Amino acid sequence: MTLTLFPDGVENPANLAKLDDAARLLGATCSQQIDGRLIAVENTDRAREIYGRRPLRERATLAVGNERRGLSTRTLARANEILVIPTQSRTVRTLNVAAAAAVAGWYVLRGSGPQARARRPDVRRPALLIVGTDHVEVGSTLRSAAAFGFRDVLLDDRGAGWFEGTGATRREAMAAARRHKNPLRVHRATLADLERFDEVLVALESGKTVPLQQSRLARGRRQLVVVGLRADEVHGLAAADIQVASLELAPVQKPPLRLVASITLAEIARQVGRRRRGPAGTQARPPTFAAAVKLRSPEDVLFVDPSRLLSY
Ligand SMILES: C[S@@+](CC[C@H](N)C(=O)[O-])C[C@H]1O[C@@H](n2cnc3c(N)ncnc32)[C@H](O)[C@@H]1O
């Protein structure tokens, strides 16, 4: 069984480089040749969900499309199947193309159970801490977080620069609010904030520990999921209850944050689930982030217009 990634009209060289990284992490190769079963990855109405699929047992090619236009009609017509990564945002319905390839490849290779159904998915969603050093990698990760339904994230900004120029960002947020957009709230954080949570789960790209799919990722806001931490940093962490989960990817030097984080976020979204409708009037409001987790000063919150994340 071999897996090929086929970038169909992907234009941005940086995205092509990240697709190469995704292929290496998945033990796949990038090619313009279609080998075996053609699986189109696209958010069209005709697509089946990536969740709940059996593991791949044959040679296959995953096609991902152009940053603006998506997959060509030719590729869609030739495909043996079309898969969509379900999202939960009205504004951000797509992931960065390399992030989408990593998520699709990870689920196609392993298979998974279906996405959970829950009366109140928002109550089950854990808090998320992104540790990032690169502006674009953090941007693509924020895009994925918004797409998968997060409204608040914590960011340990280690030089990625998201908290620079906050005046401009605040003006942008006010403009977004006037346009009735729900901003993504990015809270400045450090590893010292781990102490605020009852449970901490660190997701690592590889290593012999509990596989991510066997870890419980829907424990609500007292649980913190950390992405972007190096394996050698885990031992020094001070928190009540720290678990480590592995995505079981091929060990590579410096795996891009957007790929590891997007797979983790997709699995959180599968376990947290989507809304199962109850009898009318029974939908309680989810707890607000501030009420669940006491954060620092309001100065350390960045409001990001979700539509701005589409450029990552
Ligand atoms: C950024 S998307 C752009 C095109 C997209 N059709 C749109 O609606 O804007 C680029 C590529 O990433 C992949 N992709 C991104 N998000 C996806 C999702 N939620 N489900 C499936 N594929 C996705 C697809 O291969 C898509 O062609």
The ligand as a Tripos MOL2 file, in Angstrom:
@<TRIPOS>MOLECULE
LIG
   27    29     1     0     0
SMALL
NO_CHARGES

@<TRIPOS>ATOM
      1 C1         -8.0350   26.5210    0.4520 C.3       1 LIG1
      2 S1         -8.8740   25.3170   -0.4220 S.3       1 LIG1
      3 C2         -9.5930   26.3900   -1.6640 C.3       1 LIG1
      4 C3        -10.7330   25.9840   -2.5070 C.3       1 LIG1
      5 C4        -12.0480   25.7200   -1.8980 C.3       1 LIG1
      6 N1        -12.8500   24.9300   -2.8260 N.3       1 LIG1
      7 C5        -12.8580   26.9280   -1.4280 C.2       1 LIG1
      8 O1        -14.0420   26.6990   -1.1700 O.co2     1 LIG1
      9 O2        -12.3750   28.0300   -1.2480 O.co2     1 LIG1
     10 C6         -7.5520   24.4860   -1.2430 C.3       1 LIG1
     11 C7         -7.6280   22.9810   -1.2250 C.3       1 LIG1
     12 O3         -7.4800   22.4920    0.0970 O.3       1 LIG1
     13 C8         -8.2580   21.3130    0.2760 C.3       1 LIG1
     14 N2         -9.2250   21.5900    1.3660 N.ar      1 LIG1
     15 C9         -9.1960   22.6570    2.1960 C.ar      1 LIG1
     16 N3        -10.1900   22.5750    3.1030 N.ar      1 LIG1
     17 C10       -10.8530   21.4270    2.8690 C.ar      1 LIG1
     18 C11       -11.9680   20.7730    3.4940 C.ar      1 LIG1
     19 N4        -12.6260   21.3110    4.5270 N.pl3     1 LIG1
     20 N5        -12.3590   19.5690    2.9980 N.ar      1 LIG1
     21 C12       -11.7080   19.0260    1.9500 C.ar      1 LIG1
     22 N6        -10.6650   19.6010    1.3030 N.ar      1 LIG1
     23 C13       -10.2290   20.7800    1.7650 C.ar      1 LIG1
     24 C14        -8.9400   21.0420   -1.0470 C.3       1 LIG1
     25 O4         -8.1600   20.1060   -1.7780 O.3       1 LIG1
     26 C15        -8.9190   22.4030   -1.7260 C.3       1 LIG1
     27 O5         -8.9460   22.2780   -3.1270 O.3       1 LIG1
@<TRIPOS>BOND
     1     1     2 1
     2     2     3 1
     3     2    10 1
     4     3     4 1
     5     4     5 1
     6     5     6 1
     7     5     7 1
     8     7     8 2
     9     7     9 1
    10    10    11 1
    11    11    12 1
    12    11    26 1
    13    12    13 1
    14    13    14 1
    15    13    24 1
    16    14    15 ar
    17    14    23 ar
    18    15    16 ar
    19    16    17 ar
    20    17    18 ar
    21    17    23 ar
    22    18    19 1
    23    18    20 ar
    24    20    21 ar
    25    21    22 ar
    26    22    23 ar
    27    24    25 1
    28    24    26 1
    29    26    27 1
@<TRIPOS>SUBSTRUCTURE
     1 LIG1         1 GROUP 0 **** ****
